[in-house]
Amino acid sequence: MTRLALIAHDEKKPDLIKFVRRHEERLAECDLIGTGTTGKRLNEETGLTVERMASGPLGGDMMIGAEIAKEALDGVIFLRDPLRAQPHEPDITALLRICDVHDTPLATNLASASCLIEGV
């Protein structure tokens, strides 16, 4: 089964929820994990079950990075807010880096997320 991580900064959470609803049938075939608040919102606002890690600023990004390092994830959708600085930016950078190191598909906007879902 395909295992995907779903993450979104606060300003992007509504976009991710809409995206997930549009692709709910395909995502229902996947094992999903997410950072704390993103996973909680997806569990509450969609028909999917998302395993929740810690909130991003509390280590959730690093927990997802560890799954990538263990080669236990097939892809990451991380809708980032490029216009707002994040207090845990070093963790975000490390997550992006580990995706590159392990050649894990990473989507950081809706267009690339659509491509990733279509290719899964």
Phi and psi in degrees as GROMACS dihedral restraints (atoms count N, CA, C in turn):
[ dihedral_restraints ]
;  ai    aj    ak    al  type     phi  dphi    fc
    3     4     5     6     1   -69.8    20    10
    4     5     6     7     1   134.6    20    10
    6     7     8     9     1  -117.4    20    10
    7     8     9    10     1   120.7    20    10
    9    10    11    12     1  -122.6    20    10
   10    11    12    13     1   147.2    20    10
   12    13    14    15     1  -102.2    20    10
   13    14    15    16     1   138.7    20    10
   15    16    17    18     1  -122.4    20    10
   16    17    18    19     1   122.0    20    10
   18    19    20    21     1  -139.2    20    10
   19    20    21    22     1   144.8    20    10
   21    22    23    24     1  -152.6    20    10
   22    23    24    25     1   137.8    20    10
   24    25    26    27     1   -66.1    20    10
   25    26    27    28     1   159.5    20    10
   27    28    29    30     1   -49.5    20    10
   28    29    30    31     1   -46.1    20    10
   30    31    32    33     1   -69.6    20    10
   31    32    33    34     1   -17.5    20    10
   33    34    35    36     1  -103.3    20    10
   34    35    36    37     1    -5.7    20    10
   36    37    38    39     1   -58.3    20    10
   37    38    39    40     1   -43.9    20    10
   39    40    41    42     1   -59.2    20    10
   40    41    42    43     1   -38.4    20    10
   42    43    44    45     1   -64.2    20    10
   43    44    45    46     1   -41.7    20    10
   45    46    47    48     1   -66.1    20    10
   46    47    48    49     1   -40.7    20    10
   48    49    50    51     1   -61.4    20    10
   49    50    51    52     1   -45.4    20    10
   51    52    53    54     1   -61.5    20    10
   52    53    54    55     1   -43.3    20    10
   54    55    56    57     1   -60.1    20    10
   55    56    57    58     1   -47.1    20    10
   57    58    59    60     1   -63.2    20    10
   58    59    60    61     1   -41.2    20    10
   60    61    62    63     1   -61.1    20    10
   61    62    63    64     1   -41.5    20    10
   63    64    65    66     1   -64.5    20    10
   64    65    66    67     1   -31.7    20    10
   66    67    68    69     1  -111.8    20    10
   67    68    69    70     1    22.1    20    10
   69    70    71    72     1   -59.3    20    10
   70    71    72    73     1   -39.4    20    10
   72    73    74    75     1   -62.0    20    10
   73    74    75    76     1   -44.7    20    10
   75    76    77    78     1   -69.2    20    10
   76    77    78    79     1   -42.9    20    10
   78    79    80    81     1   -68.8    20    10
   79    80    81    82     1   -24.5    20    10
   81    82    83    84     1   -63.6    20    10
   82    83    84    85     1   -20.7    20    10
   84    85    86    87     1   -83.8    20    10
   85    86    87    88     1    -4.1    20    10
   87    88    89    90     1  -108.6    20    10
   88    89    90    91     1   156.6    20    10
   90    91    92    93     1   -90.0    20    10
   91    92    93    94     1   120.5    20    10
   93    94    95    96     1  -112.5    20    10
   94    95    96    97     1   138.5    20    10
   96    97    98    99     1  -128.8    20    10
   97    98    99   100     1   159.1    20    10
   99   100   101   102     1  -157.4    20    10
  100   101   102   103     1   165.9    20    10
  102   103   104   105     1   -71.9    20    10
  103   104   105   106     1   165.7    20    10
  105   106   107   108     1   -48.9    20    10
  106   107   108   109     1   -63.9    20    10
  108   109   110   111     1   -70.6    20    10
  109   110   111   112     1   -39.8    20    10
  111   112   113   114     1   -60.9    20    10
  112   113   114   115     1   -48.0    20    10
  114   115   116   117     1   -61.0    20    10
  115   116   117   118     1   -41.1    20    10
  117   118   119   120     1   -61.3    20    10
  118   119   120   121     1   -47.6    20    10
  120   121   122   123     1   -63.6    20    10
  121   122   123   124     1   -41.8    20    10
  123   124   125   126     1   -64.8    20    10
  124   125   126   127     1   -40.8    20    10
  126   127   128   129     1   -61.5    20    10
  127   128   129   130     1   -39.7    20    10
  129   130   131   132     1   -78.3    20    10
  130   131   132   133     1   -32.1    20    10
  132   133   134   135     1  -110.5    20    10
  133   134   135   136     1     1.5    20    10
  135   136   137   138     1  -133.7    20    10
  136   137   138   139     1   174.5    20    10
  138   139   140   141     1   -90.2    20    10
  139   140   141   142     1    13.2    20    10
  141   142   143   144     1   -99.7    20    10
  142   143   144   145     1   159.2    20    10
  144   145   146   147     1  -108.2    20    10
  145   146   147   148     1   123.5    20    10
  147   148   149   150     1  -118.4    20    10
  148   149   150   151     1   121.7    20    10
  150   151   152   153     1   -69.0    20    10
  151   152   153   154     1   127.8    20    10
  153   154   155   156     1   -96.4    20    10
  154   155   156   157     1   130.2    20    10
  156   157   158   159     1   -93.1    20    10
  157   158   159   160     1  -171.9    20    10
  159   160   161   162     1   -67.7    20    10
  160   161   162   163     1   162.7    20    10
  162   163   164   165     1   -60.2    20    10
  163   164   165   166     1   149.1    20    10
  165   166   167   168     1   -50.1    20    10
  166   167   168   169     1   -52.5    20    10
  168   169   170   171     1   -65.8    20    10
  169   170   171   172     1   -15.9    20    10
  171   172   173   174     1  -102.9    20    10
  172   173   174   175     1    16.7    20    10
  174   175   176   177     1   112.0    20    10
  175   176   177   178     1    -2.5    20    10
  177   178   179   180     1   -60.3    20    10
  178   179   180   181     1   -39.3    20    10
  180   181   182   183     1   -61.9    20    10
  181   182   183   184     1   -40.0    20    10
  183   184   185   186     1   -69.3    20    10
  184   185   186   187     1   -34.8    20    10
  186   187   188   189     1   -64.8    20    10
  187   188   189   190     1   -41.0    20    10
  189   190   191   192     1   -68.5    20    10
  190   191   192   193     1   -38.1    20    10
  192   193   194   195     1   -59.7    20    10
  193   194   195   196     1   -37.3    20    10
  195   196   197   198     1   -64.9    20    10
  196   197   198   199     1   -37.3    20    10
  198   199   200   201     1   -63.6    20    10
  199   200   201   202     1   -38.3    20    10
  201   202   203   204     1   -65.5    20    10
  202   203   204   205     1   -45.3    20    10
  204   205   206   207     1   -61.1    20    10
  205   206   207   208     1   -31.6    20    10
  207   208   209   210     1   -83.2    20    10
  208   209   210   211     1     1.8    20    10
  210   211   212   213     1    57.0    20    10
  211   212   213   214     1    40.6    20    10
  213   214   215   216     1  -106.4    20    10
  214   215   216   217     1    10.1    20    10
  216   217   218   219     1  -129.6    20    10
  217   218   219   220     1   141.8    20    10
  219   220   221   222     1   -97.9    20    10
  220   221   222   223     1   -13.5    20    10
  222   223   224   225     1  -178.9    20    10
  223   224   225   226     1   162.7    20    10
  225   226   227   228     1  -134.1    20    10
  226   227   228   229     1   131.1    20    10
  228   229   230   231     1  -110.8    20    10
  229   230   231   232     1   115.4    20    10
  231   232   233   234     1  -130.3    20    10
  232   233   234   235     1    94.7    20    10
  234   235   236   237     1   -79.3    20    10
  235   236   237   238     1   104.2    20    10
  237   238   239   240     1   -95.0    20    10
  238   239   240   241     1   151.7    20    10
  240   241   242   243     1   -95.6    20    10
  241   242   243   244     1   102.7    20    10
  243   244   245   246     1   -74.4    20    10
  244   245   246   247     1    -7.8    20    10
  246   247   248   249     1  -102.8    20    10
  247   248   249   250     1     1.0    20    10
  249   250   251   252     1  -131.8    20    10
  250   251   252   253     1   129.8    20    10
  252   253   254   255     1   -68.5    20    10
  253   254   255   256     1   142.5    20    10
  255   256   257   258     1  -109.7    20    10
  256   257   258   259     1   137.3    20    10
  258   259   260   261     1   -65.1    20    10
  259   260   261   262     1   -22.3    20    10
  261   262   263   264     1  -108.5    20    10
  262   263   264   265     1    36.4    20    10
  264   265   266   267     1   -54.9    20    10
  265   266   267   268     1   -38.2    20    10
  267   268   269   270     1   -59.5    20    10
  268   269   270   271     1   -36.6    20    10
  270   271   272   273     1   -67.2    20    10
  271   272   273   274     1   -39.7    20    10
  273   274   275   276     1   -64.0    20    10
  274   275   276   277     1   -45.7    20    10
  276   277   278   279     1   -60.3    20    10
  277   278   279   280     1   -40.9    20    10
  279   280   281   282     1   -64.7    20    10
  280   281   282   283     1   -39.1    20    10
  282   283   284   285     1   -63.5    20    10
  283   284   285   286     1   -45.2    20    10
  285   286   287   288     1   -62.3    20    10
  286   287   288   289     1   -40.7    20    10
  288   289   290   291     1   -63.5    20    10
  289   290   291   292     1   -44.6    20    10
  291   292   293   294     1   -66.1    20    10
  292   293   294   295     1   -31.4    20    10
  294   295   296   297     1   -62.0    20    10
  295   296   297   298     1   -42.8    20    10
  297   298   299   300     1   -66.9    20    10
  298   299   300   301     1   -43.6    20    10
  300   301   302   303     1   -60.0    20    10
  301   302   303   304     1   -40.3    20    10
  303   304   305   306     1   -99.5    20    10
  304   305   306   307     1     9.2    20    10
  306   307   308   309     1    54.6    20    10
  307   308   309   310     1    42.6    20    10
  309   310   311   312     1   -92.9    20    10
  310   311   312   313     1   125.6    20    10
  312   313   314   315     1   -55.8    20    10
  313   314   315   316     1   134.5    20    10
  315   316   317   318     1  -135.1    20    10
  316   317   318   319     1   122.9    20    10
  318   319   320   321     1  -111.1    20    10
  319   320   321   322     1   127.5    20    10
  321   322   323   324     1  -116.1    20    10
  322   323   324   325     1     6.0    20    10
  324   325   326   327     1  -149.4    20    10
  325   326   327   328     1   171.5    20    10
  327   328   329   330     1   -64.6    20    10
  328   329   330   331     1   -35.9    20    10
  330   331   332   333     1   -64.7    20    10
  331   332   333   334     1   -46.5    20    10
  333   334   335   336     1   -71.6    20    10
  334   335   336   337     1   -30.0    20    10
  336   337   338   339     1   -63.9    20    10
  337   338   339   340     1   -40.7    20    10
  339   340   341   342     1   -62.1    20    10
  340   341   342   343     1   -42.9    20    10
  342   343   344   345     1   -62.3    20    10
  343   344   345   346     1   -42.3    20    10
  345   346   347   348     1   -63.6    20    10
  346   347   348   349     1   -44.1    20    10
  348   349   350   351     1   -65.3    20    10
  349   350   351   352     1   -40.1    20    10
  351   352   353   354     1   -67.3    20    10
  352   353   354   355     1   -27.2    20    10
  354   355   356   357     1   -89.8    20    10
  355   356   357   358     1   -10.2    20    10
